[in-house]
Amino acid sequence: MDNGHITLKSAQGRWILAATVLGSGLAMLDSTVVNVALPRLGEELKAGMAGLQWTINAYTLTLAGLILLGGSLGDRYGRRKVFIIGTVWFAVASALCGAAQNIEMLVAARALQGVGGALLTPGSLAIIQASFVRGERPRAVGAWSGLGGVASALGPLLGGWLVQSAGWRWAFLINLPFAALVVWVTLRHVPETRDEQAAGRFDVLGAVLAALALAAITYGLIETGMPLVLVTGLMLGAAFVWVQVRRSPDALVPVGIFRNHVFTAINVVTFIMYAAMGVVFFLLVVQLQVVSGFGPIAAGSAMLPSTILMLLLSARAGELAKRIGPRWPITIGVLLAGVSFVWMGTIGEGTSYWLHVIPSVTLFGLGLSAAVAPLTSTVLASADERYAGTASGVNNAVARTGSLFAVAAIPPLVGLVGDAFKKPAVFDAGFEMAMTISTVMMAVAALITVFTIRENVLAPTGEEDPVQS
């Protein structure tokens, strides 16, 4: 079949979905599987809260900083080719993480992991957008979101089992066989696609400025006594925007893509939503172990309800958004997740696993299932098809940047510094404040969605309802 005419029900369509889900799931899995290992690796490698933050943020930093470049490389040189290179790179970096002898080596290896993730993540969505027929893309993206979300939510469960039974290093080494499977399926079944109109030079300066800006801002937020570094990061960010405007249309981020107000608005919502979620994923599994006294397996298993709900409901949420528009599914999903954060804030010493932990995570899973697939489909549908890789890269960069900044800024803001993860009372107080901040962020994201995402960009051509009631 020709590119852009593959159906989801065909054998090739199922293989394409499997490859893209496995590949992006690898990156998503690693972004959460490590969280449950933080207390153990912190003790073994003698790291403080800043070391734990950098273990998470080194990966997110390079992922967010280079994901735009990854999307552009795929559009130009072949999405399948870049996707495979990213998967192999990710596997090699995972092996280095597993061999880390100190926190500095682990942070450096995590940064290398993020580079691999930046190459493979935007390619997965771009392959779907370029391969499937237009009418089936929302459902394909919904399936990708649901199954990818399963990988993300399975991370703490798998990480808990690995940490408790084999040691924290296996939270990284487990990536190797999965990466080999991704490469095998992709080589055999995924067609090559690219943007045939791509021309001009690569925006190397833009890529460097983006990475340096994110690094400086993150460092300035984590190391709170370094305001000059933070200011430098903000200045580099402003320089990045200036370069993008000057280099358009050959910029790393073509500024014309933001002329579509839906694309711009949905990326603002993405930033806020993933900032809130990043804090929750970072702190919840640590709270369950340090304060509530659960073991790694129990702490990781807490996310299982959201895993099941994402698997069952995400594709259906994508279909619903196609019929009624993405505005209300995203709004309701974000609000449900926000309410779940209020509930999670009550988790503490002596908390009942079945009466507090599981119900709050279940509510979070319902919200996530309702919001993620429509949000992702809206991002891709609101951008020109030739910018599939770029649009995916922009949205992924926005999501990762939101999480990056929140994980860097909020723990110090709520008093989680130094060896706080070894002091249950201190960690508990900071966790409750962090959940309150995350709830407020979700409320803001819902309000923005209601007032800005009014067009049903997911409706088939010729059936669009310009304004949703």
PyMOL commands that set and color helices and strands:
alter all, ss='L'
color gray80, all
select helices_A, chain A and resi 11-33+35-44+49-77+79-98+103-131+134-165+170-173+175-189+204-222+227-247+255-259+261-290+296-301+304-324+327-344+353-381+385-413+420-422+424-452
alter helices_A, ss='H'
color red, helices_A
deselect
rebuild
show_as cartoon
